[in-house]
Each structure stands twice: as C-alpha cells, then as structure tokens.
Amino acid sequence: MQTLRARWLMTESGWLPDVTVSIDDAGAIAAIESGAGSGAPGATGTNAVATSAVAANGAATNAVPTSACPANATPAAQVDLLIPAMPNAHCHAFQHRIAGLTERASGTGDSFWTWRERMYEAIDALDAAALETAATTLYRRIAAFGYGAVAEVEAARAHLGTTPIDWLCANAPVDAHWTLVHATHATGAELERLAALDATVCVCTTTEANLGDSQFDLQRWSALGGSLSIGSDSNVGLDPREELRWLEYQGRLARRERSLLVSAGNPHPGSALWRRAVAGGRRSLGLPAGIGAVGAPAQLLAIACEDSAMSADEALDDLVFAQRATRLHGASASASANERIERN
Ligand SMILES: [Zn+2]
C-alpha cells in the first residue's frame, strides 16, 4: 500500500481538497480521505509520481502499460495536485524512428502518401529486436511527459477513420467499445451516427497536422456529447499537454474564438479537456473508468504548482497552455524534461 497526500485531487466532477490517497498493490485507489490537513501549499519538494500499470485488452491493439514512476522514485509525502495520467489511445512506436527525418521537401508535392512510402521503408529496416528497443525508448519518453498507458498498433493497418463510416456502422457492431482513430473526414451526419452509437473518436492532432491530414470537427463532436481520446500516433509529439493544447487551438484558428472546449459548469479548458480525454482514453484501452474515485486506476500524475494563489482549475489551464507555474513531478525518463524541472 502506498499513500500520497495532495492539496487537490482531480475527480470526475471537480476537485477534492486536502486529500490522502491510498493505493493498493493491484494499482487501484483503495481509499481517499479528504480534509485530512495533508496539503500545505507549496510543499513540492518530493518526487511524487505514483503510477501503476494496468493491462488492457483491445481487438485492434495491444495495450501496453507504461509507468511514469521512475524506478528510484521516493514515495511521495505531499504534492500540490494529483491528476490521472493520460491514456495514449493510438501509437506506433516504430514511427518515432522517422520523426524529424521526413520533413524535407522532395519537390514532388509532399503529402501523407509520400510520407507513407518513407514509413514503409522504416518498417522494412526493423527486426523484432530493433522494434523492441524502439518501443522501450519511446514508452519511457512518453511516460515522462504524462502518458500512463498506451495502445500500440503493431503494423501499419488502415485507419478506421479513413474507411467509409457509413459502411462500418452498417457492417460492424459499433458501440461504446469502438474507437475510430482520426475520423478527420467524417461528415456531420456520420458524426451524429457515431455519437448515437456511443463510439469514441481518437484524435491525434500533432500527427494529423504533421502529415497534412485534415482537421477533425471537434466542436461538432463536442456538441453531440461524443467521447474523445487522444493518441501520440506517429510520435512527432510525445506530450499529452501538446495534444490537448492543439485540440483547442485548431478550433480557435478556424473560428476566431477562444475557450471552446469547456464543459458544462467548468469554464476552464485545461481541466475540462484533461478529464474528457482521460475518460475517453480509458474507454479506448478497456481500462476501468473513474477519476479520483475509490476503485479507479491509480495511474496518477503529481503536479507541482508554484503559484499558491492559483485555483486547481487555473493550475490545469497553466499546465496545458503555458507551464509558467506548474510542472510534472518525477517524470525523469527524459533528459530535457529533467533540465526543465531543475531550471524551474
Ligand atoms: Zn496510426
């Protein structure tokens, strides 16, 4: 049993103040005490990420647990905020090997299709041992940025979002167990149909932008109450904060409006998006539901906040959009992340 104390614990609907969270050996939250006087502001000096890997099953993917907890982490005494680690609902680890190497213009009208040829070349160059090394390296890196579990896609399969959604809905038992990746070309009518079937859409914004794909109509999907998950996909971006930030930004650029992806009763896009993508991501990976509740997965990220005047929701806005006063604790697998933490 491990115990963590925090000034604020993220829950489904809000924040619990001054909590003591007990985590059982199976990796679930065993108990939550609130108001126990455990959260002195500014007590941020400990290495405080606690995660536990929870395996999941999926028809199209293998869910690979990752841990954001470095092997030598000292159990936390006290942190500022505890939030659920982000599920990574769509990932090809091997594609990280060509990240950055496919940006040079070939002079022949580069597109997703020219990138795909390069990607196939990368597959051909990999044997099983190289793939394992690539995956291990990548998982350490994405864990350091706050992902808590990942759905790895083993081969370059056709993305569901690129097949006609009407055909899929007519020929497959699409329901809440289904996740459609990208769905960037879905029509309004198709989104209405998917929302009625309670399917999840996994949006991989940094990859879609990098490949010159299209833009998922997240505003329409949100208005329909659609379930959302995120994925690092090609792994040009490893940080769930970047994915969430650009979900909001692409809407701002298209509409010339701000603060679009908030939820009823919560005007803060940072915490609204984080909750929504965790809930949808757990669905995509087949993980137990529940945020900040007994029995929920204890894949928790500890967040340090150096501005004691900030509310918990303001701290999440800062974490997703600015990172002026907030940072992840203990995410040490990445040297650059370490440097950033030490400079702070
Ligand atoms: Zn993919």
Boltz pocket constraint, residues with backbone or C-beta under 6 A from the ligand:
constraints:
  - pocket:
      binder: B
      contacts: [[A, 90], [A, 91], [A, 92], [A, 153], [A, 157], [A, 159], [A, 181], [A, 233], [A, 234]]
      max_distance: 6.0
